């Protein structure tokens, strides 16, 4: 297996690559790489660079670009996950597995029934840890773009942001009429009526999905979401754990749009 590393775009200068920082320790001391080895570097643009190492020093690694190709691993459907903060390491599990599946943006969110009552309860060190988890998962799963981990926000702020997506869904166990499948099975270019207005429903390019905490969303939150044009939907007849629901929803959407 050829190891993959995300690096700043500025470290790639024409056909020369210079690597610094903690990545050097990983390559030299953990992976025992040496001159002549081949790696793949990614600059978060969607391009992959095959690089042959020319020198592995104490504090730097240099190499030469052998080829450059546009990656085909990124999903066409761009899913932004608005995940309520969860207990323990469950949120980190969602970050890791969501990255592997193809989520492009994570939005940590404080909702009514969260164990954390304020965005200020999330430390800078925790956000940095989340970013490292996403980085490692993206390299392992051969992603070509790094999913963004946004700063934590309150539920109302999340609704304001998510309304700009082509499709925004809130998964709520008390929704009995509208299912995820019904939303995804609607043929493209279908006329639908929403809040008294007729709109043409096209295949969405960007999808925002809301997943609640362990206790689910409160009724008032579902009402607020509706006012922002975010549709409450059911994920099915069984009640899933919050971390399971996030991954099930992402998988179902990407499968439906042939992005798995």
PAFISE-543273 format. One record per residue (C-alpha): residue number from 1; x, y, z. Coordinates in Angstrom, 2 decimals, decimal comma, padded with zeros to 5 digits, m for minus. Example, Ala and Ser with C-alpha at 12.3 -4.5 7.8 and 13.67 -1.06 7.14 Angstrom:
REM PAFISE-543273
 seq       x       y       z
   1  012,30 m004,50  007,80
   2  013,67 m001,06  007,14
***
This chain:
REM PAFISE-543273
 seq       x       y       z
   1  000,00  000,00  000,00
   2  001,28  003,44 m000,91
   3  001,00  005,79  002,05
   4 m000,93  009,02  001,57
   5 m000,34  012,39  003,25
   6 m002,23  015,67  003,18
   7  000,23  018,56  003,07
   8 m000,07  022,33  002,55
   9 m000,20  023,31 m001,13
  10  002,84  025,54 m000,64
  11  005,02  022,50  000,02
  12  004,63  021,51 m003,63
  13  006,70  023,69 m005,98
  14  006,43  022,51 m009,61
  15  007,96  019,00 m009,44
  16  009,66  019,43 m006,06
  17  008,07  018,54 m002,71
  18  009,41  019,59  000,70
  19  007,75  018,15  003,81
  20  008,18  019,51  007,34
  21  006,70  019,24  010,82
  22  005,09  016,23  012,46
  23  004,64  014,41  009,15
  24  008,44  013,98  009,03
  25  008,40  012,09  012,34
  26  005,63  009,83  011,09
  27  007,45  009,05  007,84
  28  010,94  008,64  009,30
  29  010,39  007,08  012,74
  30  007,02  005,33  012,47
  31  006,91  004,16  008,85
  32  010,72  003,90  008,48
  33  010,70  005,48  005,05
  34  013,89  006,13  003,16
  35  015,17  007,71 m000,04
  36  013,70  005,92 m003,05
  37  010,34  005,14 m001,41
  38  007,14  006,31 m003,10
  39  004,27  008,16 m001,42
  40  001,15  010,02 m002,51
  41  000,68  013,59 m001,34
  42 m002,54  015,59 m001,50
  43 m002,91  019,36 m001,34
  44 m006,68  019,34 m000,60
  45 m007,48  020,42 m004,15
  46 m008,62  017,05 m005,48
  47 m005,28  016,29 m007,14
  48 m003,04  013,37 m006,17
  49  000,74  013,58 m006,59
  50  002,88  010,44 m006,76
  51  006,20  011,41 m005,20
  52  009,54  009,57 m005,06
  53  011,50  010,48 m001,95
  54  015,01  011,84 m002,56
  55  016,05  012,56  001,04
  56  014,76  011,77  004,53
  57  016,45  014,08  007,04
  58  015,98  014,69  010,77
  59  013,55  017,60  010,27
  60  012,58  017,44  006,60
  61  011,70  015,10  003,75
  62  012,14  015,99  000,09
  63  010,91  014,31 m003,06
  64  010,21  014,61 m006,75
  65  006,74  014,47 m008,33
  66  006,48  011,50 m010,68
  67  002,86  012,01 m011,79
  68 m000,25  014,06 m011,04
  69 m003,83  012,80 m011,42
  70 m007,28  014,06 m010,52
  71 m008,80  011,82 m007,85
  72 m012,12  010,05 m008,42
  73 m012,80  009,21 m004,79
  74 m014,81  012,29 m003,85
  75 m018,64  012,02 m003,94
  76 m020,57  014,23 m006,31
  77 m023,26  014,65 m003,66
  78 m021,93  017,02 m001,01
  79 m023,29  016,11  002,42
  80 m022,89  018,51  005,33
  81 m023,61  016,74  008,62
  82 m025,08  018,80  011,46
  83 m024,49  016,49  014,39
  84 m025,61  017,30  017,92
  85 m022,77  016,82  020,39
  86 m022,72  013,32  021,90
  87 m021,37  011,72  025,06
  88 m017,88  010,24  025,31
  89 m016,17  009,24  022,11
  90 m019,38  008,77  020,09
  91 m018,95  012,11  018,33
  92 m015,40  011,15  017,34
  93 m016,75  007,87  015,95
  94 m019,15  009,83  013,74
  95 m016,30  012,05  012,53
  96 m014,11  009,09  011,63
  97 m016,74  006,95  009,92
  98 m018,49  009,91  008,31
  99 m015,18  010,89  006,72
 100 m014,69  007,36  005,41
 101 m018,17  007,38  003,87
 102 m017,81  010,76  002,14
 103 m019,18  013,57  004,34
 104 m017,65  016,87  003,17
 105 m018,41  019,03  006,22
 106 m019,08  018,42  009,89
 107 m021,00  021,00  011,92
 108 m020,98  020,25  015,67
 109 m024,21  021,51  017,16
 110 m025,68  022,21  020,60
 111 m029,36  021,31  020,73
 112 m031,86  021,14  023,60
 113 m031,07  017,65  024,86
 114 m027,28  017,73  024,42
 115 m025,07  016,75  027,32
 116 m023,25  020,04  026,70
 117 m025,32  023,16  027,18
 118 m023,07  025,71  025,52
 119 m020,66  025,95  022,62
 120 m018,17  027,35  025,13
 121 m017,96  023,89  026,71
 122 m016,02  022,70  023,66
 123 m012,34  023,50  024,10
 124 m009,93  024,50  021,36
 125 m007,92  021,35  022,09
 126 m011,00  019,19  021,47
 127 m011,66  020,83  018,10
 128 m008,01  020,25  017,14
 129 m008,36  016,60  018,11
 130 m011,47  016,33  015,92
 131 m009,50  017,76  013,00
 132 m006,72  015,20  013,49
 133 m009,26  012,38  013,51
 134 m010,73  013,61  010,22
 135 m007,25  013,99  008,69
 136 m006,22  010,45  009,57
 137 m009,54  009,01  008,38
 138 m009,31  010,91  005,08
 139 m005,81  009,55  004,42
 140 m006,82  006,00  005,33
 141 m009,94  006,01  003,17
 142 m008,15  007,60  000,18
 143 m010,12  010,82  000,20
 144 m008,73  013,59 m002,00
 145 m010,33  016,46 m000,08
 146 m010,33  017,07  003,66
 147 m013,78  017,35  005,21
 148 m014,18  020,62  007,10
 149 m014,79  020,57  010,84
 150 m016,61  023,78  011,65
 151 m016,75  025,48  015,07
 152 m019,66  024,37  017,27
 153 m022,87  026,38  016,88
 154 m026,30  026,56  018,47
 155 m029,24  024,83  016,79
 156 m030,81  028,03  015,46
 157 m027,49  029,12  013,93
 158 m027,17  025,73  012,28
 159 m030,65  026,10  010,73
 160 m029,76  029,52  009,37
 161 m026,68  028,12  007,65
 162 m028,24  024,89  006,40
 163 m031,13  026,62  004,62
 164 m028,73  027,49  001,77
 165 m028,32  023,83  000,79
 166 m030,23  022,33 m002,14
 167 m031,91  019,96  000,31
 168 m031,98  020,10  004,11
 169 m033,37  017,27  006,26
 170 m033,88  016,85  009,99
 171 m034,10  013,25  011,17
 172 m036,78  013,04  013,85
 173 m038,30  009,91  015,34
 174 m041,68  011,63  015,81
 175 m042,11  012,31  012,08
 176 m044,66  009,80  010,79
 177 m045,56  010,97  007,29
 178 m042,38  011,90  005,47
 179 m039,53  009,39  005,15
 180 m036,02  009,73  003,85
 181 m036,83  007,29  001,08
 182 m039,81  009,36 m000,08
 183 m037,60  012,44 m000,30
 184 m034,86  010,68 m002,24
 185 m037,20  008,72 m004,53
 186 m038,90  011,86 m005,83
 187 m038,04  012,04 m009,55
 188 m035,94  014,95 m010,74
 189 m037,79  017,99 m012,07
 190 m040,92  017,17 m010,06
 191 m043,18  020,08 m009,05
 192 m043,83  020,16 m005,30
 193 m045,74  022,59 m003,09
 194 m043,92  023,96 m000,02
 195 m045,47  026,59  002,25
 196 m047,89  027,65 m000,47
 197 m045,22  027,92 m003,18
 198 m044,68  025,58 m006,09
 199 m041,05  024,61 m006,66
 200 m039,28  022,30 m009,10
 201 m037,41  019,60 m007,20
 202 m034,14  018,71 m008,91
 203 m031,46  016,27 m007,91
 204 m029,69  018,02 m005,03
 205 m026,00  018,79 m005,28
 206 m025,63  019,85 m001,64
 207 m027,53  018,15  001,19
 208 m027,56  019,20  004,84
 209 m028,67  016,58  007,35
 210 m029,48  017,13  011,03
 211 m028,97  014,37  013,61
 212 m030,04  014,89  017,21
 213 m028,39  013,91  020,51
 214 m029,11  010,76  022,52
 215 m032,56  012,06  023,49
 216 m033,47  013,22  019,98
 217 m034,73  016,62  018,89
 218 m037,42  018,45  020,85
 219 m040,71  019,29  019,17
 220 m039,92  023,00  019,20
 221 m036,71  022,30  017,29
 222 m038,59  020,43  014,59
 223 m040,97  023,39  014,30
 224 m038,06  025,82  014,04
 225 m036,42  023,67  011,37
 226 m039,62  023,75  009,30
 227 m039,62  027,55  009,42
 228 m036,16  027,51  007,89
 229 m037,28  025,15  005,12
 230 m035,63  022,10  006,69
 231 m037,87  019,05  006,31
 232 m038,29  016,67  009,28
 233 m038,08  013,07  008,03
 234 m038,16  009,57  009,46
 235 m035,26  007,18  009,02
 236 m037,48  004,14  009,49
 237 m039,59  002,25  012,04
 238 m036,70  001,42  014,40
 239 m035,13  003,89  016,82
 240 m031,41  004,19  016,13
 241 m028,71  005,50  018,40
 242 m027,58  008,99  017,45
 243 m024,20  007,85  016,12
 244 m025,81  005,00  014,17
 245 m028,44  007,31  012,68
 246 m025,84  009,68  011,27
 247 m023,97  006,94  009,42
 248 m027,17  005,21  008,25
 249 m028,49  008,47  006,78
 250 m025,23  009,30  004,99
 251 m024,99  005,78  003,56
 252 m028,60  005,77  002,33
 253 m028,23  009,13  000,58
 254 m024,95  008,31 m001,14
 255 m026,24  004,89 m002,20
 256 m029,38  006,42 m003,66
 257 m027,35  008,86 m005,75
 258 m024,80  006,16 m006,80
 259 m022,00  007,77 m004,81
 260 m021,08  004,73 m002,72
***
